[in-house]
Structure formats: C-alpha cells, structure tokens
Amino acid sequence: MQTAETTPADRQEAQQHSEGRVARAIEYQTARLPSDTFLWAAIGSMAAAALFQLRDEKHLSLFIGQWAAPLLLMGLYNKLVKVAGSDRTQANGSTPAPGYVA
C-alpha cells in the first residue's frame, strides 16, 4: 500500500503543472464542502423528480431529474480536488488561499 507522502520530484512536477488563479479559487471553495453533499443533492433531485412524475408534472420531473448526473459529477470533482488538487504543491499540506500564486 502506498503512502500519501510526496517526494520533492512530485512537488516539482506539480509546480510545473499548477493551476491558474480562477481554478485555484474554485478548488479552495469546493474543497470546503463535504463530499456527500453532492450525493445527497443528487438523491434529492431524483426523489423530487419521482414525486413530480406521480403528480403528473412530466416536464418539471424531467427537468429536475436531469440534475442528478451533473450533481454527481460535481461531487467527483470535489473529491478529486481534495485528493489531488493544486494544494499538492504546498509542502506542509495546507490548502492555499484563494489569491495564492504558485
């Protein structure tokens, strides 16, 4: 099993491929949310869509039901940011501030 420690070569490679200010700010904000937030939001949208189907509101049901996939993708992005975001360029493992420039 591999450890989560980074080597100087890993940090140098990450520094060369670092993100811009906007991406870093987005990563900072999304990393603050719990990962299961997006899962529960997706489940909620599917439940709401099912309720609208039962109430015979087909168009609204389809509209809300289509939110599940983007919400799950945002949850995946959230998890990736936490695991391998631009904060991996930090030697101490801290999350960079929104205005941080590598």
Backbone as a printed PyTorch tensor [residue, N CA C, xyz], in Angstrom:
tensor([[[  0.8330,  -1.1680,   0.0000],
         [  0.0000,   0.0000,   0.0000],
         [  0.8830,   1.2380,   0.0000]],

        [[  0.5540,   2.2220,  -0.8330],
         [  1.3570,   3.4190,  -0.9420],
         [  0.9580,   4.4360,   0.1200]],

        [[  1.9340,   5.2470,   0.5190],
         [  1.6420,   6.2960,   1.4880],
         [  1.2750,   7.5740,   0.7400]],

        [[  0.7380,   8.5380,   1.4640],
         [  0.3040,   9.7960,   0.8630],
         [  1.4190,  10.8370,   0.8350]],

        [[  2.6220,  10.4560,   1.2230],
         [  3.7290,  11.4000,   1.2510],
         [  4.1620,  11.7430,  -0.1650]],

        [[  4.5510,  13.0030,  -0.3570],
         [  5.0280,  13.4330,  -1.6680],
         [  6.5310,  13.6200,  -1.6220]],

        [[  7.1550,  13.3110,  -2.7140],
         [  8.5950,  13.4690,  -2.8200],
         [  8.8890,  14.8380,  -3.4180]],

        [[ 10.1130,  15.3100,  -3.2990],
         [ 10.4600,  16.5940,  -3.9300],
         [ 10.2100,  16.5800,  -5.4430]],

        [[ 10.3950,  15.4440,  -6.0900],
         [ 10.1370,  15.3540,  -7.5330],
         [  8.6480,  15.5270,  -7.8270]],

        [[  7.7950,  14.9580,  -6.9700],
         [  6.3490,  15.1270,  -7.1430],
         [  5.9500,  16.5920,  -7.0000]],

        [[  6.5190,  17.2760,  -6.0020],
         [  6.1920,  18.6800,  -5.7950],
         [  6.6770,  19.5330,  -6.9620]],

        [[  7.8590,  19.2010,  -7.5000],
         [  8.3890,  19.9540,  -8.6370],
         [  7.5020,  19.7500,  -9.8650]],

        [[  7.0560,  18.5230, -10.1020],
         [  6.1610,  18.2410, -11.2300],
         [  4.8320,  18.9690, -11.0510]],

        [[  4.3160,  18.9890,  -9.8410],
         [  3.0550,  19.6770,  -9.5670],
         [  3.2060,  21.1810,  -9.7520]],

        [[  4.3630,  21.7240,  -9.3700],
         [  4.6140,  23.1550,  -9.5300],
         [  4.6250,  23.5320, -11.0040]],

        [[  5.1940,  22.6730, -11.8500],
         [  5.2600,  22.9500, -13.2780],
         [  3.8830,  22.9150, -13.9240]],

        [[  2.9720,  22.1340, -13.3830],
         [  1.6330,  21.9870, -13.9510],
         [  0.5830,  22.5810, -13.0340]],

        [[  0.9070,  23.6890, -12.4000],
         [ -0.0290,  24.2760, -11.4380],
         [ -1.1670,  24.9920, -12.1560]],

        [[ -2.2580,  25.1660, -11.4280],
         [ -3.4640,  25.7820, -11.9680],
         [ -3.3880,  27.3030, -11.8740]],

        [[ -4.2600,  27.9580, -12.6110],
         [ -4.3530,  29.4080, -12.5620],
         [ -5.1340,  29.8770, -11.3530]],

        [[ -5.2730,  31.1770, -11.2190],
         [ -5.9520,  31.7570, -10.0560],
         [ -7.4090,  31.3350,  -9.9590]],

        [[ -8.1130,  31.3440, -11.0810],
         [ -9.5400,  31.0060, -11.0570],
         [ -9.7420,  29.5570, -10.6380]],

        [[ -8.9910,  28.6400, -11.2270],
         [ -9.1190,  27.2240, -10.8750],
         [ -8.7610,  26.9970,  -9.4150]],

        [[ -7.7370,  27.6870,  -8.9340],
         [ -7.3300,  27.5360,  -7.5380],
         [ -8.4130,  28.0600,  -6.5970]],

        [[ -9.0570,  29.1640,  -6.9730],
         [-10.1350,  29.7130,  -6.1450],
         [-11.3310,  28.7670,  -6.1150]],

        [[-11.6520,  28.1710,  -7.2660],
         [-12.7510,  27.2030,  -7.3250],
         [-12.4160,  25.9860,  -6.4790]],

        [[-11.1970,  25.4900,  -6.5800],
         [-10.7740,  24.3440,  -5.7780],
         [-10.8560,  24.6560,  -4.2890]],

        [[-10.4640,  25.8460,  -3.9140],
         [-10.4970,  26.2320,  -2.4970],
         [-11.9260,  26.2170,  -1.9700]],

        [[-12.8560,  26.7630,  -2.7530],
         [-14.2490,  26.8200,  -2.3100],
         [-14.9000,  25.4380,  -2.3050]],

        [[-14.6780,  24.6390,  -3.3470],
         [-15.3250,  23.3310,  -3.4100],
         [-14.7490,  22.3600,  -2.3930]],

        [[-13.4910,  22.5080,  -2.0370],
         [-12.8840,  21.6120,  -1.0500],
         [-13.4640,  21.8300,   0.3470]],

        [[-14.1240,  22.9560,   0.5610],
         [-14.7130,  23.2460,   1.8680],
         [-16.0230,  22.4830,   2.0830]],

        [[-16.6390,  21.9770,   1.0100],
         [-17.8980,  21.2330,   1.1300],
         [-17.6370,  19.7680,   1.4420]],

        [[-18.4550,  19.1640,   2.2770],
         [-18.3220,  17.7150,   2.4930],
         [-18.6400,  16.9660,   1.1930]],

        [[-17.9610,  15.8790,   0.9610],
         [-18.1210,  15.1380,  -0.2910],
         [-19.5260,  14.5880,  -0.4780]],

        [[-20.1850,  14.2140,   0.6040],
         [-21.5060,  13.6130,   0.4430],
         [-22.6130,  14.6420,   0.1990]],

        [[-22.2960,  15.9260,   0.2530],
         [-23.2860,  16.9640,  -0.0490],
         [-23.8630,  16.7610,  -1.4460]],

        [[-22.9940,  16.5070,  -2.4030],
         [-23.4360,  16.3470,  -3.7800],
         [-24.2150,  15.0430,  -3.9730]],

        [[-23.8230,  14.0020,  -3.2550],
         [-24.5440,  12.7330,  -3.3310],
         [-25.9740,  12.9120,  -2.8460]],

        [[-26.1450,  13.5570,  -1.6890],
         [-27.4880,  13.7600,  -1.1520],
         [-28.3070,  14.7020,  -2.0220]],

        [[-27.6650,  15.6970,  -2.6140],
         [-28.3860,  16.5960,  -3.5160],
         [-28.8790,  15.8360,  -4.7500]],

        [[-28.0520,  14.9280,  -5.2700],
         [-28.4560,  14.1240,  -6.4310],
         [-29.6080,  13.1910,  -6.0680]],

        [[-29.5210,  12.5610,  -4.9110],
         [-30.6070,  11.6830,  -4.4660],
         [-31.8860,  12.4960,  -4.2600]],

        [[-31.7460,  13.6950,  -3.7070],
         [-32.8990,  14.5700,  -3.5200],
         [-33.5390,  14.9710,  -4.8330]],

        [[-32.7180,  15.2460,  -5.8490],
         [-33.2830,  15.6170,  -7.1470],
         [-34.0200,  14.4380,  -7.7870]],

        [[-33.5000,  13.2320,  -7.5990],
         [-34.2010,  12.0520,  -8.1340],
         [-35.5190,  11.8230,  -7.3980]],

        [[-35.5170,  12.0220,  -6.0820],
         [-36.7510,  11.8610,  -5.3100],
         [-37.7840,  12.9140,  -5.7050]],

        [[-37.3230,  14.1610,  -5.8700],
         [-38.2390,  15.2270,  -6.2910],
         [-38.7980,  14.9400,  -7.6800]],

        [[-37.9430,  14.4350,  -8.5730],
         [-38.4070,  14.1010,  -9.9250],
         [-39.4560,  12.9950,  -9.8690]],

        [[-39.2620,  12.0150,  -9.0020],
         [-40.2440,  10.9340,  -8.8620],
         [-41.5730,  11.4740,  -8.3390]],

        [[-41.5090,  12.3990,  -7.3950],
         [-42.7360,  12.9940,  -6.8700],
         [-43.4760,  13.7890,  -7.9460]],

        [[-42.7260,  14.5260,  -8.7540],
         [-43.3780,  15.2730,  -9.8330],
         [-43.9690,  14.3340, -10.8790]],

        [[-43.3320,  13.1830, -11.1000],
         [-43.9080,  12.1800, -12.0210],
         [-45.2450,  11.6910, -11.4800]],

        [[-45.2860,  11.4230, -10.1770],
         [-46.5230,  10.9460,  -9.5640],
         [-47.6280,  12.0050,  -9.6210]],

        [[-47.2490,  13.2770,  -9.5880],
         [-48.2250,  14.3610,  -9.6670],
         [-48.5670,  14.7100, -11.1090]],

        [[-48.0410,  13.9340, -12.0520],
         [-48.3040,  14.0950, -13.4860],
         [-47.7580,  15.4160, -14.0460]],

        [[-46.6480,  15.8630, -13.4790],
         [-45.9590,  17.0530, -13.9960],
         [-44.6930,  16.5630, -14.6930]],

        [[-44.8730,  16.0470, -15.8910],
         [-43.8050,  15.3470, -16.6110],
         [-42.6200,  16.2540, -16.9470]],

        [[-42.8920,  17.4460, -17.4710],
         [-41.7870,  18.3150, -17.8940],
         [-40.9330,  18.7640, -16.7070]],

        [[-41.5710,  19.1250, -15.6250],
         [-40.8260,  19.5160, -14.4280],
         [-40.0550,  18.3270, -13.8640]],

        [[-40.6540,  17.1630, -13.9240],
         [-39.9980,  15.9500, -13.4580],
         [-38.7260,  15.6640, -14.2670]],

        [[-38.8100,  15.7790, -15.5700],
         [-37.6330,  15.5490, -16.4190],
         [-36.5580,  16.6020, -16.1640]],

        [[-36.9820,  17.8380, -15.9980],
         [-36.0250,  18.9230, -15.7450],
         [-35.2450,  18.6700, -14.4560]],

        [[-35.9470,  18.3820, -13.3790],
         [-35.2870,  18.1760, -12.0900],
         [-34.5270,  16.8540, -12.0530]],

        [[-35.0460,  15.8400, -12.7210],
         [-34.3730,  14.5490, -12.7570],
         [-33.0220,  14.5950, -13.4580]],

        [[-32.8720,  15.5420, -14.3720],
         [-31.6000,  15.6610, -15.0920],
         [-30.5200,  16.3530, -14.2740]],

        [[-30.8530,  16.8310, -13.0850],
         [-29.8560,  17.4430, -12.2260],
         [-28.9540,  16.4050, -11.5570]],

        [[-29.3920,  15.1750, -11.4750],
         [-28.6420,  14.1610, -10.7290],
         [-27.2360,  13.9390, -11.3020]],

        [[-27.1350,  13.7560, -12.6060],
         [-25.8220,  13.4840, -13.2080],
         [-24.8360,  14.6430, -13.0050]],

        [[-25.2210,  15.9050, -13.2790],
         [-24.2620,  16.9920, -13.0170],
         [-23.8790,  17.1090, -11.5460]],

        [[-24.8320,  16.8570, -10.6450],
         [-24.5050,  16.9160,  -9.2230],
         [-23.4970,  15.8360,  -8.8420]],

        [[-23.6640,  14.6390,  -9.3910],
         [-22.7010,  13.5690,  -9.1160],
         [-21.3350,  13.8860,  -9.7090]],

        [[-21.3040,  14.5150, -10.8800],
         [-20.0260,  14.9270, -11.4710],
         [-19.3450,  16.0050, -10.6300]],

        [[-20.1400,  16.9260, -10.0880],
         [-19.5560,  17.9430,  -9.2060],
         [-19.0080,  17.3020,  -7.9340]],

        [[-19.6720,  16.2710,  -7.4440],
         [-19.1590,  15.5440,  -6.2860],
         [-17.8470,  14.8460,  -6.5970]],

        [[-17.7490,  14.2930,  -7.7930],
         [-16.4960,  13.6610,  -8.2160],
         [-15.3830,  14.6950,  -8.3120]],

        [[-15.6950,  15.8560,  -8.8820],
         [-14.7100,  16.9390,  -8.9630],
         [-14.2740,  17.3520,  -7.5550]],

        [[-15.2400,  17.4640,  -6.6580],
         [-14.9510,  17.8210,  -5.2750],
         [-13.9710,  16.8400,  -4.6550]],

        [[-14.2070,  15.5570,  -4.8670],
         [-13.3360,  14.5250,  -4.2980],
         [-11.9410,  14.5980,  -4.9290]],

        [[-11.8690,  14.8120,  -6.2340],
         [-10.5720,  14.9250,  -6.8960],
         [ -9.7880,  16.1300,  -6.4030]],

        [[-10.4730,  17.2360,  -6.1700],
         [ -9.8050,  18.4270,  -5.6530],
         [ -9.2040,  18.1410,  -4.2890]],

        [[ -9.9320,  17.4170,  -3.4650],
         [ -9.4360,  17.1110,  -2.1270],
         [ -8.2400,  16.1600,  -2.1740]],

        [[ -8.2370,  15.2440,  -3.1260],
         [ -7.1820,  14.2370,  -3.1990],
         [ -5.9680,  14.7390,  -3.9710]],

        [[ -6.1930,  15.3930,  -5.1080],
         [ -5.0680,  15.7430,  -5.9780],
         [ -5.1800,  17.1490,  -6.5410]],

        [[ -5.7280,  18.0830,  -5.7870],
         [ -5.8740,  19.4510,  -6.2710],
         [ -4.5570,  20.1880,  -6.2880]],

        [[ -4.6070,  21.4740,  -6.5940],
         [ -3.3790,  22.2600,  -6.6820],
         [ -2.7140,  22.4300,  -5.3260]],

        [[ -3.4250,  22.0930,  -4.2400],
         [ -2.8060,  22.1960,  -2.9210],
         [ -1.7050,  21.1620,  -2.7260]],

        [[ -1.5620,  20.2240,  -3.6530],
         [ -0.4670,  19.2620,  -3.5210],
         [  0.8830,  19.9230,  -3.7610]],

        [[  0.9040,  21.1770,  -4.2330],
         [  2.1720,  21.8960,  -4.4040],
         [  2.6540,  22.4840,  -3.0910]],

        [[  1.8060,  22.4740,  -2.0660],
         [  2.1770,  23.0060,  -0.7590],
         [  2.9940,  21.9570,  -0.0020]],

        [[  4.1210,  22.3440,   0.5220],
         [  4.9900,  21.4140,   1.2370],
         [  4.3710,  20.9540,   2.5470]],

        [[  3.5990,  21.8450,   3.2010],
         [  3.0410,  21.4890,   4.5040],
         [  1.6560,  20.8800,   4.3980]],

        [[  1.1090,  20.7560,   3.2030],
         [ -0.1960,  20.1230,   3.0140],
         [ -1.3760,  21.0260,   3.2780]],

        [[ -1.1200,  22.3180,   3.5340],
         [ -2.2380,  23.2280,   3.8050],
         [ -2.9310,  23.6190,   2.5110]],

        [[ -4.2000,  23.9950,   2.6260],
         [ -4.9640,  24.4280,   1.4760],
         [ -4.5750,  25.8730,   1.1550]],

        [[ -4.2820,  26.1780,  -0.1150],
         [ -3.8670,  27.5340,  -0.4570],
         [ -5.0320,  28.5070,  -0.3660]],

        [[ -4.7310,  29.7310,  -0.0540],
         [ -5.7440,  30.7660,  -0.0150],
         [ -6.2090,  31.0700,  -1.4270]],

        [[ -7.4140,  31.6570,  -1.5990],
         [ -7.9320,  31.9210,  -2.9280],
         [ -7.0080,  32.7580,  -3.8010]],

        [[ -6.2460,  33.6710,  -3.2410],
         [ -5.3560,  34.5160,  -4.0360],
         [ -3.9440,  33.9740,  -4.1550]],

        [[ -3.7240,  32.7430,  -3.7050],
         [ -2.3780,  32.1550,  -3.6950],
         [ -1.8620,  31.9910,  -5.1200]],

        [[ -0.6300,  32.4150,  -5.3440],
         [  0.0010,  32.2520,  -6.6490],
         [  1.2420,  31.4080,  -6.4740]],

        [[  1.3060,  30.2850,  -7.2010],
         [  2.4440,  29.3720,  -7.0830],
         [  3.6610,  29.9160,  -7.7770]]])
